């Protein structure tokens, strides 16, 4: 029987081998870059506005399901971006504002910030509406991206060609807050609708700039069905049954608004494909993937698709006097059974369901699985009946169990 001391060097070597084996292998893309708002923010908000900004997402119960602590994500767990990165063999995408060196972003960077808009505050100010001068918008996120390129390839952006043409770019979801902010201030929907061409044009110009910098593969999400958002269902509650979709209970006129935005975006992407035939521009149909949750929630194990897990005690799990993390809020026992986390943002269960639709190719045009030949996990997923969770926690729990047995054997036998 080996002594504990004599077994330690061997145990350490075995431990190193096992941990190296646990690292993601065969990544579909070497890195992912993401732009957007709170649907994709993995922590930038706290770095930009400060940890003491009063934003509930920076504190528990946010993040309680998967990370066991608040990470700056506006949900109880992982986002669509997290599921995409994990499935493609990459670590979770690092918030740009949390790093400082090129090495920090070896696997990409996330520029999304909660509350971000596509358009700048000046656009809204000129139309008589103030969204705040300190709000992040797409032009700012693009400036951060250019700063990162200069950090990686100082004085020679041409040297970043490999970074650009081998990476996956997610441009959005963005634009939702360009509508949400005026909606919550009761700006007439007819006036908000006039913002659509400008929002889509800004998304289009951002895609164009990325392609000019060398981007080859871009995923561009559309807007979610906002008529199914619990907070909106409460604020715009109607006694008229005609205002609701009979199949889902979502607000009909608000979902029509989302569809109109998405239709305009799809048309613009088609134009861009003709202008830039060397780039692959993929439309990610967040609306269609999310509607599966509201039409058939049981297939995802969700019981209350229109109810928030964390929020007030009113209808749809939200109220006008309390919100998740503020006031006398309540938290459900099992967030996986709810479509919404806090009344505005999807739960991890909902994000996972949306990611399934995108990664299988059902809700990406063209299919994301068809755009790369070096991603067997996407091909496998597209033909699978059920998404097999490759999440970090289960993965490392299994690794830890192996390590434990190896250490036990080496130290005591």
N, C-alpha and C positions, 0 to 999 in steps of 0.2 A: 504494500500500500504506500503510495507516494505521500510525502509530507506536504502540508499546505504550502510551505515556502518553495519547495522544489517544483511544485506544479504551477506556480503563478506565471513564470515566463511563457510556458506552453499555453496556459489558459489565455494569456493576453494575446498571443499570436492567433489562437483559434478565434478569439473574440473579434480581432481585427478582420480576419477573413470573413467571418459571418456578417459583420457590419458592411463590408465592401460588397458582399453578395446581396445585401438588402437594398442597395442603392438602385434606383430605376435604371433599367438597361433598355437599349434599343428604342430610344425616344424618337417619335415621328418627326419632330422638329427640334433643333438644338435649343430653341428659345421661343418665348411668346411675349409679345408686347400688347398691352391692353390700354384702351382709352374708354372713358365713360363717366358714369355717375355712381350713385349708391348701389346700383345693381351689380357693380363690378369692383367697387372700392374694397381693397383688402387691408386698409390701414392708413391711407394717405390723409384722411380727414384730421386725425389727431395730430399729425405732424404739421399740417398747414394752419389749422385754426387753434391748435393747442389742446393739451389734454384736459385743461380746465374750462373748455369752451361751453360746457353744459350739455353737450350732445349725449343723449342716453346711450347711443351705440358704442360709446367708449367705455361703458361700464356694464357689469352684470345686470340683468340676466342675459344680455346679448352674448352670443358665443357659447352658451352653456351646453349645447347638445354635443358638439364635436370637439371643440378646442378646450372646453371646460373653463374658459375665461374669455373676456371680451378682447377681440383682436382689432376692432375697428370696422369689422364687417357689420353691415346693417341687417343682420339676421341672427338666428340661433346657431348657425353652423356654416357649412360650405355654400359657395355660390356656384353659378354655372361655370365661371372662369376656373374655379378650383377643380371641378369635375373634368373639365376639358384638359387642363394641365396634367392631372393625375392619370387620366386615361391615355394620354399621349406619352407617358413615361417621364414627365417632368415634375420637379418639386412645385409647391404652390408659388405663384408668381409674386415676387417681392414688390412691395410698395416703393415707388421711385424715391419718395421723400425720406425713406428710412435708410438709404444707402449713401455712399460717398465716393466709392472707387469703382473703377470699371469691373473689378473682380466681383463686386457685390451683385452685378447684373449679368453674370455669365449665362444664366438661363432665362434672361429677359427681364422685363420691368413692367409694372402696372402704374399707369398715370391717372387712373380713374379716381375721382374724389366725390364723396357724397354731396348732393346738392348741385353738382355741376350742370351747366347748360351747354347747348351747342353754340348759341349766340351770346355775344358779349352784353354786359349791362347797358352799354350805350344804345344798343338796338332797342331795348325795352324803354329806356329813358326817353328816347325820341318819340315814342308812342304813348307817352304819358303814364308809364308804369315803372316803378322802381323795384328792382330785385336785389339791390345792395351792390355797392361798388367793389366789395371784396370777394365776390363770387367767382369761383373757378369756371372757366369755359374752355371750349375746344382749342382756341388759339393758344391759351396758356399751356394746356397739356402738350400741344405740339412744340411749343418753345422748350419745355422740359425735355422732350424727346430729342430735339436738336442738340440741346446741351449734353445729353447723354452720348450722342454720337461724337461730339467734340471731345468728350472725356475718353471715349474708347479709341478714337482715331484723331488725335490732336493735330490740327493743321492740314489734315488730308482726309476729307470725307469719302474720297474714292476708295480709301483703304478699308472702309466699312461695307464694301459691296457684298462680302460673304455674309455679314450680319444681316443685311437687308434681304437678300434674295433667298436665304435659307430659313428665315424666321416666319412664324405665323403671327399675323396682326389681327387683333379684334378691335374694330372701330365701333364701339358702343357695347351695350345699348346707351345711346345718347339722344337727347331731344325731348325726353319725357318731362323733364323739369321746365322746359320752355313752355310747356302747356300746364303742368301741375301748379306752378307758382301763380299764374294769373287765374287759373280755375279756383284755387283756394281763396283768392281775393275777390271772387265773384265777378271777374271780368266776363262780359257776355261771350258765349261760345262762338258766336259769329265773328267777333273780333279776333279771338284766339285762332280761329281757323285761317285767318289771313297771314298768320305767322308761318304756316306750314311750308310754303315754297322757300322761305329764307332758311328755315331749319334744315331742310333737305339739301339746299344749296351749300350750306356750311359743311354738312357731312360729306357731300360730294367733293368740295374743294380740299378737305382734309385727306380724303382717299387719293385724290390727284397728287397732292404734295408728297404723300408717302410713296406713291408709285414713282414719282420723279426722283425720289431719294434712293430708289432701288427695290422697294417692296414688290414681292411677286405673288404672295398669297394673303388675301385679306378676307376676313369674315365680318359681315356688316349686319348686326341684328336690327330687327324692326322693333316697334313698341309693343308692350304687353297690352292685353285687353283691360283698359283702365276701368271699364264698367263693372269689373269683378272685384275691384279693390274695396275691402270692407269700409274704410274711412269714407270713400265716395258714396258707397251704398247708404251710409248713415247721413251724410251731409245733404245728399240729393234725393233723399227718400221721397217716394211719390205714392199717392193713393190710387194712381191710375195704372192699372195692370198692363196697359199698352206700352208703358215705359220700360218694361222688363222683358228679357228674353224668356219665353216659356220653358225652354229646355234647361236653362242654367240659373235663372234668377238674377242674372247680371243686368245692369242698366243698358238698354238697347242703344240709346243715343250716344252714350260715351264710348261704347264698343265700335259704333259706326265711325266715330271720330278717329279712333286708333287705326281702324282699317283704312281710312282715307289717307292717313299719314303713311302707312305701310305701302299702299298702292303707289303713292307718289315716289316713295323711296325705291321701290322695285323698278319703276319706270326709269328713274335716274341711273340706277345701277346698270340697266341694260344699255343705256347710252354710253356709260363709262367702259363697258366691256368692248364696245365697238371701237372706242377711241384708243383703248389700251389692250389690244389682243394678247400681248405677252404676259399680262397679269391675270391671275385667277381671282375673280371677285365673287365671293359666296354670300348669298343672302341667307341670313339665319332667321327663320320664321318663329320668333318668340311667341307671337300671337297664336299661331296654330298649335304649337307645342303646349302652350299654357291652357288653351281651350280644352285639350284632352282631359286636363285635371278637373275642369268644371263640368264637363259632359259625362265623364266616367271616372269619378274620383276613386272608386273602389279598386280599379286596376293598379293604383299606386299606393293602396293601403291608407288613403286619406278619407276621413269620415266627414269633416266639415270644411269643404273647399272655400266657402265664403266667410269663414269666421277666423278672427285673429286669435292666436294662442296667448299672446301677451298684450294686455290693453285694459280697457275699462269694462264695466259690467253691463253695458248697454247692448243694443242689437248688434249683431255681427262681431261681438267681442270687442267693440270699441265704444268710446263715449266722447263727448265734447269737453269733459272736465278732467279726464285722466288719459295718459298715454303710456306705453310701455317704458318703464323706468322713471316715470314722473307722476306724482300724485298717488292716489289710492288705486294703483293698478293691480291686476291679478295676472298670474301665469298659470297656464294649463299644466296638467300632469304629463302629457305626452305630445310634444310638438309635432311628431311625425303624423299625427292624425288631422292636422290643420293645414289648410292651403296658404294661410297668411301667418307671418310671425307677429308683426306689430301693427297690423292694420293698413300699412302702406307697402311693406316689403314681403316678398314670398318667404315661406319657411324653407329650411333646408330640404325637406321632403319635396316641396314644389320645385325648387331649383334643380333637384336631382331628376325629377320627371321631365323638366324642360331639357336638361342636358341629354337625357336618353334620346329624346326625339331628334336633337341636333346631331349627336354623334352617330346614331344609326343611319342618318341620312334622310330620314322621313321629312324633316323640316329644314333642310338646307338645300339651296338651289345654286349651283349644282351640289350634289351630295359631297359632303366633306370627305367621306371615305374614298371617293373617286379621284381626289386631287393629289394624292400621294401614294407612291408604290412601296414606300418604306414604313408602312404602319399596319402590320398584321393585326394589332389589337383592335383597330377600327373595323377592319374587315370582319373579324370575329364578332365584334359587337353588333355590326349591322345585320348579322344573320342569327343572332341569339334571341331567345324568347324573352329572357329577363336580363337586365343590366347587372353584370357581376361586379359588385363593389370592390374596387381595388384601393379602398381608402387607406390612408397612412396608419391610422390607429389599429385596425385589424391586422394589417400587414406586419407592423412592428410588434404587435402582441405575439404573433406567431414566431417571429424572429427571436423575441425575448425569451420565449419558452424554450427554443432550441439552445440558446445561449446558456440558460439556466441549467439544463441537463448536462451540457458539455462541461461547464464549470464544476458542477457537482461531481461529475465522473473524474475529471482531472485532479481535483483537489483532494478527493477522499478515497480514490481507488488506485 
